[in-house]
Structure formats: C-alpha cells, structure tokens
C-alpha cells in the first residue's frame, strides 16, 4: 500500500490492470519487493538507489549519484556462518577471509560499510572484494523505472546487469510489488531441509521482527 497497486500486487497478476493505482512511489534507500523484468514469475528484493531521471555509476565500488560520490564509512566486519570454503568469496583485492571458530564452525568475515544517501537514508553494505561491476558506465534512469542495488554488492544480480545477462536492469514501476516492512524469519545459512531441528538452531532470533 505505500506505493499503491499494480497488476503484480494481486494473485495471478491480472493483465487487464495497467500501470499503478495510487500516488505513493519509492524513495531512495527503500528496500522493495518486485517482479524481475527477466522473468516476472520470479520475486526479487533490492534497494532503490536511482529514481527516474537520476544518473548512477559505480566507480571502484563507490556509488556516484548525479555526479556526487555517496560516502561510505568502514564499520565492524560481517561474520557469516558457512558450510564450506566455496561459500566465502575470498577473491583478489578483498579483505574477505574464512575463519574456524573454537567450536569448529566455519565463518566468513566480510568487510562492511555504512552508506548514506543524500536524503539521509543510511544502511550497511558488504564489500567482498574486486568484482566486474565495481566500475560501470554511467546509467541514466528512464522515466517510470528505477535503479536498484543489492546490499551484498559483489554477490548481487541487480540493475548493473541487463536481464539477458542475469540481472534486472532498470525495473519498471509496475513491477514493484511493495516496500519491505519487517523480517518475519531469518537464518544463518546452516539449516538443512532434512533436519527440522536445525531450522531453529540456525535461526537468527535477534533479527526476527526487525523493521526497515
């Protein structure tokens, strides 16, 4: 309801509904649920960075919005529980590393930053190292579309990538379902479908119920 409604707000996405009903629209920094332009049967969650008419570029991992660099401040590393080395992107140019705790649990340590947009919206991002999308051309967001990024910047198929290359490109306004409001469940990634008890051991209880 914060953004009104489109065909994708309803079951089976009825084709007779065109455009959006209502006046609300996303603002920079909002986390939104949307249908992927590459395949509208797929639901995706990303953060709004560029509004219609904005110019967006990535330069050495930093966001350049309308010619101004968005500030990033280094904060405490993010510790992610993993089940194997392949889940920890310890690539060239990054500070990511795999650790083993005293109880033999594997953890991936990833550099984390706080990014603040011109409207004051502040959030944390992860930087796993150098990736192909750390530096991009400048994109101009077309009318009626949005430029979205994932907070896990080096592991996100977002607006930096065209839909035919596995990304989402510029997301049409009508594809946006709504704004993310609350975390209703969260796990650390170690749960197994075959072991229901692990669902609760892996639950990140402190995150459940958090708002955005």
C-alpha positions as CSV (number, residue, x, y, z in Angstrom):
1,X,0.0,0.0,0.0
2,X,2.8,2.6,0.4
3,X,3.2,2.7,-3.4
4,X,-0.3,1.9,-4.5
5,X,-1.1,-1.2,-6.5
6,X,-0.2,-2.7,-9.9
7,X,-1.1,-6.0,-11.6
8,X,1.7,-7.7,-9.6
9,X,0.1,-6.7,-6.3
10,X,-2.6,-9.3,-7.0
11,X,-2.7,-13.1,-7.3
12,X,-2.1,-14.3,-10.9
13,X,-1.1,-10.8,-12.0
14,X,-4.3,-10.0,-14.0
15,X,-3.3,-8.5,-17.3
16,X,-6.3,-6.1,-17.5
17,X,-4.7,-4.0,-14.8
18,X,-2.3,-1.4,-16.3
19,X,0.2,0.9,-14.7
20,X,-0.2,1.7,-10.9
21,X,-3.1,2.8,-8.8
22,X,-2.3,5.3,-6.1
23,X,0.1,8.2,-5.6
24,X,2.8,6.7,-3.4
25,X,6.2,6.0,-5.0
26,X,9.6,4.6,-3.7
27,X,12.2,6.9,-2.4
28,X,16.0,6.4,-2.5
29,X,17.0,3.9,0.2
30,X,13.8,1.9,0.3
31,X,14.0,-1.8,0.1
32,X,11.4,-3.1,-2.3
33,X,9.9,-6.4,-3.5
34,X,9.5,-6.6,-7.2
35,X,9.0,-8.9,-10.1
36,X,12.1,-9.5,-12.2
37,X,11.9,-7.9,-15.7
38,X,13.8,-11.0,-16.9
39,X,11.1,-13.4,-15.6
40,X,8.0,-11.9,-13.9
41,X,7.3,-15.2,-12.1
42,X,10.5,-14.5,-10.0
43,X,10.2,-12.2,-7.0
44,X,13.3,-10.2,-6.0
45,X,14.3,-7.9,-3.1
46,X,16.7,-5.0,-3.7
47,X,17.4,-1.4,-2.5
48,X,16.3,1.7,-4.5
49,X,19.3,3.8,-5.4
50,X,18.3,5.7,-8.6
51,X,14.9,7.4,-9.3
52,X,13.6,8.2,-12.7
53,X,15.9,10.8,-14.3
54,X,18.9,10.1,-12.0
55,X,22.4,9.4,-13.2
56,X,24.0,6.4,-11.5
57,X,27.5,5.0,-11.8
58,X,29.8,2.6,-9.9
59,X,33.4,3.7,-9.5
60,X,35.8,1.4,-7.7
61,X,33.0,0.1,-5.6
62,X,31.5,3.5,-4.7
63,X,28.1,4.8,-5.9
64,X,28.2,8.0,-7.9
65,X,24.7,9.5,-7.9
66,X,24.1,12.5,-10.1
67,X,27.9,13.2,-10.2
68,X,28.4,13.0,-6.4
69,X,30.0,10.1,-4.6
70,X,27.9,8.5,-1.9
71,X,30.0,8.4,1.3
72,X,31.0,5.0,2.8
73,X,32.3,4.5,6.3
74,X,34.0,1.3,7.3
75,X,32.4,-0.4,10.3
76,X,32.8,-3.8,12.0
77,X,33.1,-6.8,9.7
78,X,30.2,-9.0,9.0
79,X,30.5,-12.6,10.2
80,X,28.5,-15.1,8.1
81,X,28.2,-18.8,9.1
82,X,29.1,-21.0,6.1
83,X,29.2,-24.7,5.5
84,X,32.2,-24.8,3.1
85,X,35.0,-22.7,1.6
86,X,33.2,-22.2,-1.7
87,X,30.6,-20.0,0.2
88,X,33.3,-17.5,1.2
89,X,34.3,-15.2,-1.8
90,X,37.9,-14.7,-0.9
91,X,38.8,-13.2,-4.3
92,X,41.6,-10.8,-5.3
93,X,41.6,-7.3,-3.8
94,X,39.3,-8.1,-1.0
95,X,39.6,-8.4,2.8
96,X,37.2,-11.4,3.0
97,X,38.6,-14.4,4.8
98,X,37.5,-17.8,6.1
99,X,37.8,-18.5,9.8
100,X,37.2,-21.5,12.0
101,X,35.8,-20.8,15.5
102,X,36.6,-22.8,18.7
103,X,33.6,-25.0,18.1
104,X,34.8,-25.8,14.6
105,X,32.1,-23.7,13.0
106,X,33.2,-22.1,9.7
107,X,32.6,-18.3,9.4
108,X,33.2,-15.9,6.5
109,X,34.4,-12.5,7.5
110,X,33.4,-9.8,5.0
111,X,34.2,-6.1,5.0
112,X,31.2,-3.9,5.9
113,X,30.4,-0.3,5.3
114,X,27.8,2.3,6.2
115,X,26.5,4.2,3.2
116,X,24.4,7.3,3.5
117,X,22.3,8.7,0.6
118,X,21.7,12.5,0.1
119,X,18.2,12.2,1.7
120,X,19.7,10.9,4.9
121,X,18.8,7.2,4.4
122,X,21.6,5.2,5.9
123,X,22.2,1.4,5.7
124,X,25.1,-1.1,5.7
125,X,26.6,-2.8,2.7
126,X,29.1,-5.7,2.2
127,X,32.2,-5.5,0.0
128,X,33.7,-8.9,-0.7
129,X,36.4,-7.6,-3.0
130,X,37.0,-6.6,-6.6
131,X,34.2,-7.6,-9.0
132,X,33.3,-6.9,-12.6
133,X,30.6,-4.5,-11.5
134,X,32.7,-2.3,-9.1
135,X,33.2,0.1,-12.0
136,X,30.5,0.7,-14.6
137,X,29.4,3.2,-17.2
138,X,27.0,6.0,-16.1
139,X,23.4,4.9,-16.3
140,X,20.5,7.4,-16.8
141,X,17.4,6.0,-15.3
142,X,14.5,6.2,-17.8
143,X,11.1,7.7,-16.9
144,X,8.9,5.2,-15.0
145,X,11.8,3.0,-14.0
146,X,14.2,2.5,-11.0
147,X,17.8,1.6,-10.5
148,X,18.2,-1.0,-7.7
149,X,21.3,-2.4,-6.0
150,X,21.8,-5.3,-3.5
151,X,23.4,-4.5,-0.2
152,X,25.8,-7.5,-0.7
153,X,27.3,-5.6,-3.6
154,X,29.7,-8.3,-5.0
155,X,27.1,-11.0,-4.9
156,X,24.0,-9.2,-6.3
157,X,22.4,-9.6,-9.7
158,X,20.9,-6.1,-9.8
159,X,20.4,-3.1,-12.1
160,X,24.1,-3.1,-13.1
161,X,23.3,-6.1,-15.2
162,X,21.0,-6.4,-18.1
163,X,18.1,-9.0,-17.7
164,X,19.7,-11.1,-20.5
165,X,22.9,-11.2,-18.5
166,X,21.3,-12.4,-15.3
167,X,20.4,-9.1,-13.8
168,X,17.3,-7.0,-13.6
169,X,18.3,-3.8,-15.5
170,X,16.0,-0.8,-15.0
171,X,13.0,-2.0,-13.1
172,X,9.6,-0.7,-14.4
173,X,7.4,1.0,-11.8
174,X,4.6,-1.5,-12.4
175,X,6.9,-4.4,-11.5
176,X,7.3,-3.2,-7.9
177,X,5.0,-5.1,-5.5
178,X,5.6,-3.1,-2.4
179,X,8.1,-2.0,0.3
180,X,9.8,-4.4,2.7
181,X,8.5,-3.7,6.2
182,X,9.6,-6.4,8.6
183,X,11.8,-9.6,8.9
184,X,9.5,-12.5,9.8
185,X,12.2,-15.2,9.7
186,X,16.0,-15.2,9.4
187,X,18.6,-18.0,9.4
188,X,22.4,-18.0,9.3
189,X,22.5,-20.4,6.4
190,X,23.5,-23.6,8.2
191,X,20.0,-25.1,8.3
192,X,19.3,-28.4,6.5
193,X,15.9,-29.2,5.0
194,X,16.3,-32.8,6.2
195,X,16.9,-31.8,9.8
196,X,14.0,-29.7,11.1
197,X,15.8,-29.1,14.4
198,X,18.5,-27.2,12.5
199,X,15.9,-24.7,11.3
200,X,15.7,-23.4,14.9
201,X,19.4,-23.8,15.7
202,X,20.2,-21.7,12.6
203,X,17.5,-19.1,13.4
204,X,18.9,-15.5,14.0
205,X,16.3,-14.7,16.6
206,X,17.7,-11.2,17.2
207,X,16.7,-10.3,13.6
208,X,13.2,-11.7,13.5
209,X,10.7,-8.9,13.9
210,X,13.1,-6.1,12.9
211,X,11.6,-3.4,10.8
212,X,13.2,-1.5,8.0
